[in-house]
């Protein structure tokens, strides 16, 4: 059985359980997910959502940009760089 066939046959209850485990960082029995388990589970959930055409708003990791859509806070918007502008990729540390 291929990975695609496995994900295609994945029971919706197992998908929801995997998704909840990723969100909480622990399995339903309370054991903590290892980084490797979290990565593998996340890949399976993303693959499942793509394969089963889960609406974008319901997918794991979806960010509702709401009123910020189309503004400078939206990473899909490219800002023009002119002299004196701060590079948006640059982090500035503020000390108090």
N, C-alpha and C positions, 0 to 999 in steps of 0.2 A: 504494500500500500504506500502510495506517495504522500508527501506532506499535504499537497492540495486535496487529495481524496480524504485524508484524515480530517482536515479542517472542514471540508464540505459535509462530512457526516457528523460533525460535532453537534451534540445535543444543545439546544438553546439554554437549558438549565446549566450545563457545564460552562458555556460561554459567559453567562451572567455570574457564575461563581468565580470564574477566572478574573473577570472584570472587577468584581468586588474585592477580590484578594489583592489585585494590583492597587486599587484605590486605598485600601486599609493597610497594605504592607504585611498582611498575615493571611494564612489559610483559614478556612472556616473553623478548623479545630483549634485555632489560636497560635499555631506555630508561625514564627516569623519567616517571611520569604527571604531567601538569599538573593543577592544581586543577580546571580545567574538565573534563578527561577523567575524573578521579576522580568528580566529581559526576554526570556523565552515565552513567558505568559503574555507579555505585551505584544510580541511579534505575532503570536497566535490570535490574539484578540483583534489586532489591526487587520490581519489577513482575513479573519472571519467576517469582519465588518465590510471589507471591500468585496469579498466574494458573495455576500448575502445582501449587498446594496443597502446597508443600514444608512438612514439619512444622516447627512453630515452633522447636523445639530445634535444627534444622539451618539456620535462616535466618541470613543475615549480620546481625551486630549483636546476636545473641541473648545475653542475660546470664543465666546460671544463678545464681539467688539462693541456691540450696541451703539451708543452715541459716539464712540471713538472711531468708528469705521470712517475711513477717508481722511482722517486727521493725521497730524504728525505722530500721534501715538500708535498709528496703524503701521506695522512693519512692512506692509505691502506698498506703502506710499513712499516714493522716492523724493527726497528733498534736494533742492538745488543748493550746491555748495558755493558760497561766495566768501570773500575775505571777511574775517571776523566771526564767521559761523563756527560753532563747536562741532567737531566730528561726532555724529550720532553713535558711532561705534566706540567712542572713547568714554571711559568711565572716569568720573571725577570724584575723588575722595574728599568728603567734607569733614573737617575736624572741629569739634566744639571746644 
